[in-house]
Amino acid sequence: MIMMLMFFRLVQLVTHRLPALS
């Protein structure tokens, strides 16, 4: 369950960085 939480946080970080990169 902890791994899922970490993965979710990583996805959120990437999602927030994607629009900024574009």
C-alpha positions in Angstrom: 0.0 0.0 0.0 2.9 2.4 0.7 4.3 1.7 -2.7 1.0 2.7 -4.3 1.0 6.0 -2.3 4.5 6.8 -3.4 3.6 6.0 -7.0 0.6 8.3 -6.8 2.7 11.1 -5.4 5.2 10.7 -8.3 2.4 10.8 -10.8 1.0 13.9 -9.2 4.4 15.6 -9.3 4.9 14.7 -13.0 1.4 15.9 -13.8 2.1 19.2 -12.2 5.5 19.4 -14.0 4.1 18.5 -17.4 2.0 21.7 -18.0 5.0 23.8 -16.7 7.3 22.1 -19.2 5.1 22.7 -22.1 
